[in-house]
Amino acid sequence: MPQSRRIYIIGFMGSGKTTTGKKLAAGLHWSFIDLDRAIEDTVGKTISEIFSESGEEFFRKLEAEILRNLDIQRDIVVSVGGGAPCFSDNMDFMNKTGLVIYLRMTAGQLKSRLSGESDKRPLLKDIAVKDMQTYIGKKLSEREKYYNQASIIIDAISINIKTLINRVKLKLQD
């Protein structure tokens, strides 16, 4: 049996990784996994609970371990958390084991999407709305050196799934 193919969807929180990943998987007739949900299912706690009880360092180690140990039996699209590519050589791992797609957005676009969600986002819970764009911009600039290593970089505001599916199919033929 040929080795299963993988596509990883990366980008900052709020960029639409899960939504895009599900649509891409459906369009390709592949399976879909949200890495954050896989972590929550494994640990039996929400991402917020893991962050508050055990800290970010523990979470990042757990995230890398679960990413590397996903039980993948068939072609699959995996959406990963916004920070995942930036820790534990995860970006190298993803580039070696699959096709990586970066959903790019500006800090202003992300702030618009994330403004009412800070209680659900551990990294934003202590950030005032007035400081959110500055915080996002700083984090985004730290992470882009990892994000920009993706095989495909697309504007997340205007994703056309059919166009993305065609780009992926061409890339997989290479």
C-alpha positions as CSV (number, residue, x, y, z in Angstrom):
1,M,0.0,0.0,0.0
2,P,1.4,3.5,-0.9
3,Q,2.3,5.8,2.0
4,S,-0.5,8.1,3.0
5,R,-0.2,11.7,1.9
6,R,-0.5,14.6,4.3
7,I,-1.3,18.3,4.0
8,Y,-0.7,20.6,7.0
9,I,-2.7,23.9,7.2
10,I,-0.8,26.5,9.2
11,G,-1.3,30.2,10.1
12,F,-2.0,32.5,13.0
13,M,-5.0,31.9,15.3
14,G,-8.2,33.1,13.6
15,S,-6.8,32.6,10.0
16,G,-9.4,29.9,9.2
17,K,-7.2,26.8,9.4
18,T,-9.9,24.4,10.6
19,T,-12.6,25.7,8.2
20,T,-10.2,25.7,5.2
21,G,-8.8,22.3,6.2
22,K,-12.3,20.7,6.4
23,K,-13.2,22.2,3.0
24,L,-9.9,21.1,1.4
25,A,-10.2,17.6,2.8
26,A,-13.8,17.3,1.5
27,G,-12.8,18.6,-1.9
28,L,-9.9,16.1,-2.1
29,H,-12.0,13.3,-0.6
30,W,-9.4,13.0,2.2
31,S,-9.8,12.7,5.9
32,F,-9.4,15.7,8.3
33,I,-7.8,16.1,11.7
34,D,-7.7,19.3,13.8
35,L,-4.5,18.9,15.9
36,D,-5.9,21.0,18.8
37,R,-9.0,18.6,19.0
38,A,-6.7,15.6,18.9
39,I,-4.7,17.1,21.8
40,E,-7.9,17.8,23.8
41,D,-9.2,14.2,23.1
42,T,-5.9,12.7,24.2
43,V,-5.6,14.7,27.4
44,G,-9.3,15.1,28.2
45,K,-8.9,18.8,28.8
46,T,-9.4,21.9,26.6
47,I,-6.4,23.8,25.2
48,S,-7.2,26.7,27.6
49,E,-7.2,24.3,30.6
50,I,-3.9,22.8,29.5
51,F,-2.4,26.2,29.2
52,S,-3.7,27.5,32.6
53,E,-2.9,24.3,34.5
54,S,0.4,23.2,33.0
55,G,1.7,26.2,31.0
56,E,2.7,26.8,27.4
57,E,6.0,24.9,27.6
58,F,4.1,21.7,28.6
59,F,1.5,22.3,25.9
60,R,4.2,22.8,23.2
61,K,5.9,19.5,24.1
62,L,2.6,17.7,24.1
63,E,1.6,19.3,20.8
64,A,4.9,18.2,19.1
65,E,4.5,14.6,20.5
66,I,0.9,14.3,19.3
67,L,1.7,15.8,15.9
68,R,4.5,13.2,15.3
69,N,2.3,10.3,16.6
70,L,-0.9,10.9,14.7
71,D,-2.2,7.6,13.5
72,I,-2.5,8.3,9.8
73,Q,-3.9,5.4,7.8
74,R,-5.0,7.4,4.7
75,D,-4.6,10.7,2.9
76,I,-5.3,13.4,5.4
77,V,-5.5,17.2,5.9
78,V,-4.3,18.3,9.4
79,S,-4.9,21.8,10.7
80,V,-2.3,22.7,13.3
81,G,-2.4,25.4,16.0
82,G,-1.0,28.8,15.2
83,G,2.2,28.3,17.3
84,A,2.9,24.7,16.3
85,P,5.2,25.5,13.4
86,C,7.4,27.6,15.7
87,F,8.4,25.0,18.3
88,S,10.2,21.6,18.5
89,D,11.3,21.6,14.8
90,N,7.6,21.0,13.9
91,M,8.0,23.0,10.7
92,D,10.8,20.8,9.5
93,F,8.8,17.7,10.5
94,M,5.7,18.9,8.5
95,N,7.8,19.9,5.5
96,K,9.4,16.5,5.5
97,T,6.2,14.5,5.9
98,G,3.7,16.5,3.8
99,L,2.7,19.6,1.9
100,V,2.4,22.7,4.1
101,I,-0.1,25.5,3.3
102,Y,0.2,28.9,5.1
103,L,-3.0,30.9,5.4
104,R,-1.6,34.4,5.5
105,M,-3.4,37.4,7.0
106,T,-2.4,40.8,8.3
107,A,-2.5,41.8,12.0
108,G,-5.5,44.1,11.3
109,Q,-7.4,41.3,9.6
110,L,-6.7,38.9,12.5
111,K,-7.7,41.5,15.1
112,S,-11.0,41.9,13.4
113,R,-11.6,38.1,13.5
114,L,-10.3,37.6,17.0
115,S,-11.7,40.7,18.9
116,G,-14.6,38.8,20.5
117,E,-12.8,35.6,21.1
118,S,-10.0,36.4,23.6
119,D,-11.7,34.2,26.3
120,K,-11.3,31.2,24.1
121,R,-7.7,31.9,23.1
122,P,-5.1,31.3,25.8
123,L,-2.5,33.7,24.3
124,L,-5.1,36.5,24.1
125,K,-6.9,36.1,27.4
126,D,-4.9,38.9,29.2
127,I,-4.6,41.2,26.2
128,A,-6.8,44.3,26.2
129,V,-8.8,44.9,23.0
130,K,-7.0,48.2,22.5
131,D,-3.6,46.4,22.6
132,M,-4.7,43.3,20.5
133,Q,-3.5,44.5,17.1
134,T,-0.1,45.4,18.4
135,Y,0.2,42.1,20.2
136,I,-0.9,40.1,17.1
137,G,1.5,42.1,14.9
138,K,4.4,41.3,17.2
139,K,3.6,37.6,17.4
140,L,2.9,37.4,13.7
141,S,6.3,38.9,12.9
142,E,8.0,36.4,15.2
143,R,6.2,33.5,13.6
144,E,6.4,34.4,9.9
145,K,9.9,33.1,9.5
146,Y,8.4,29.7,10.2
147,Y,5.1,30.2,8.3
148,N,7.0,31.4,5.2
149,Q,8.7,28.0,4.9
150,A,5.4,26.6,3.7
151,S,5.1,25.1,0.2
152,I,2.0,27.1,-0.6
153,I,1.2,30.6,0.8
154,I,-2.2,32.0,0.2
155,D,-4.2,35.0,1.2
156,A,-6.6,33.7,3.8
157,I,-9.2,36.5,3.3
158,S,-10.0,35.5,-0.2
159,I,-9.6,31.7,-0.4
160,N,-11.2,30.0,-3.3
161,I,-11.3,26.4,-2.3
162,K,-11.5,25.1,-5.9
163,T,-8.4,27.1,-6.8
164,L,-6.6,25.8,-3.7
165,I,-7.6,22.2,-4.5
166,N,-6.1,22.6,-8.0
167,R,-2.9,24.1,-6.7
168,V,-2.6,21.3,-4.2
169,K,-3.2,18.6,-6.9
170,L,-0.5,20.2,-9.1
171,K,2.0,20.4,-6.2
172,L,1.3,16.7,-5.3
173,Q,2.1,15.7,-8.9
174,D,5.6,17.3,-8.6
